[in-house]
Amino acid sequence: MKKTLITAALPYANGGIHIGHLAGVYIPADIYARYLRLKGENVLFVCGSDEHGVPVTIRAEKEKITVQQVVDKYHHIIDQSFKDFGISFDVYSRTSKPIHYETSQDFFKKLEKNGKLSIENSKQYFDTIKNQFLADKYVAGTCPNCSNPNAYGDQCEKCGSTISPDELINPRSAFNDSPLELKETKHWYLPLDKYENWLKKWILEGHKDDWKNNVLGQCKSWIEQGLRPRAITRDLEWGVPVPAEDADGKVLYVWFDAPIGYISATKDYFLQKDKNDTTFNNNLTWESYWKDKENTRLLHFIGKDNIVFHCIIFPVMLEMYEDYILPENVPANEFLNLEGDKISTSRNWAVWLDEYVKDFPDQQDTLRYVLTANMPEQKDNDFTWKEFQTRNNSELLGTLGNFVNRALVLTEKYFENIVPEKYNLSELDTQMISDIQKVIPKISESLDKFRFREALDFYMEIARISNKYLQDSAPWTLAKNWEENKEKIATTLYLSLQIVANLKILGEPFLPSTSQKISQMLNDNGFTNWSKAGNFDIIPQNHTLGKAFLIFQKIEDKAVETQLEKLIQAKKDNELANFKPDTIKENIGFEDFMKIDLRIATITHAEKAQKSKKLLKLTLDTGVDTRTVMSGIAEYYSPEEIIGKQVTLVANLAPKNINNVESQGMILMAKDANGKLYFVSPTDVVRNGAEVR
Ligand SMILES: [Zn+2]
């Protein structure tokens, strides 16, 4: 049996972990790792924080702390979330560790020494005030597609298009808005073009039958577009310094050093193990996982945004290095949406794990369950709080929890919590056993193919069969004729307890903390082994059980409503915090300004406009005349509260028909970042008709 090295994408240490990360990468990787361990296979499951790259430096500026403080803070938050949700890494390392610097620099040096890299000079934007080259994200300018004046050199948030810094109109520094200089700089490149044929053969021929379609599709399109050399160094301060001559102020580009993080995390695991575990003598080293091509398989669990790095760039790096194994599979997932909208850290549209744990203590398995049942395996999928509630209440609580609880409570009631004897099996009993035994291999088959949703569904099929079995057997009815039915009841409960033991084993990869709770109730010393699944004599007769308790809690409407409100509020707060005023419009002449007649007027009457939620119909005393003005402020002000208010009126704006009323001018309103409108009023009472200039 081959050893399996499982990697999960290194999360950026610039924020916490949200449900999209969990569903896309960490839950599938964890289910698979736990499944192999239960089968007794040799598994090493590695991950760590990616502490380089521009996002962490941006976060540092946003939070006004140092980059080191940012990565320390988020490394610990992320690490804690993984522990909270039972993600069973053997090691959770970080790319700021010396072992990673050493490993990634050695990697670069060997490729450079063997002539695998190329060097090119190019021109890049240079900030003369900060005296540094700017990363793409730090070049601001006007979007060529939608004219948004606050677009950045990697993308425009307004229209969502991906752009490069040289496409921006009027490029400027995002730090200080100063114009930028184009300056020559030298960088090392990975000549991917030379590996096009190798990749075609390795992926498009070699893995056409075993890789997922969504992964193959992306690889195919990348390769067919033609691969170009990609720079692996950057002019930045934060990162792993380039170990070459004449490379001052240059670091390894984050996508070059991040995947090497899997290798350094493996080394880190053995460093820690050697130090802590004196009994460690099984002769394995980090090289047993990375260089033993015959006996190891490497699997990368990632989201679809990382496919190119793990299927094309990293394998080319490994192939260039020559000693390393290549991934056997890269079962990447698509994206999870939230309430019909894309999950976004920058817009704060997400469910964060550290907050979930506070709001739903001890209910991590519910989230694991819902995210697995809804995993975006082949296409993007949507998470809704309503579905979360329904699945918890009807599937976990109503089916799985209900069965386990009834089996245990009835044993307590009729047999003083001791596993009863098994007598002759009825037709109902044998049918149930054969039904369950048919489902179990399907769970394994699905897991072997990385079809986690399907596997979970088969698991729940067992819970459904069991629930129905207990319902049909109805020991509570039989108990009315105890002497006559005693053996039947004993057999039903004996078998039900065996199903509970099966559910515990088979559920461990999906719902680890639930399995632990069942273990506690069965009082079985935590015994778990996949090969025992399908056996109906796991818990011996006369064994004393632990105390029964409820595994799942009902989720009320109120809890779900609170979550929805929280989401909307967080999004609004974020919009306010990130508000950036538009740039100032072109200059106009003084004469142009003087053409506008601005006057102070008082609102003497206000009413809701007919058939409109937005408009109020105002009557104004301008000191010169009485006017009717239609104003789009009804969402923010009621008619009663604004009567008597002094406002600024554009008095000579040509009349316009609005909602079948002639609006004679316009009142000035200031618009805040969240869209709310405020009156522009004099701070003291002024005579109506006063000119404003
Ligand atoms: Zn745009």
Residues whose N, C-alpha, C, O or C-beta is under 5 A from the ligand:
A	BS01	ZN	C143 N145 C146 S147 N148 C156 K158 C159
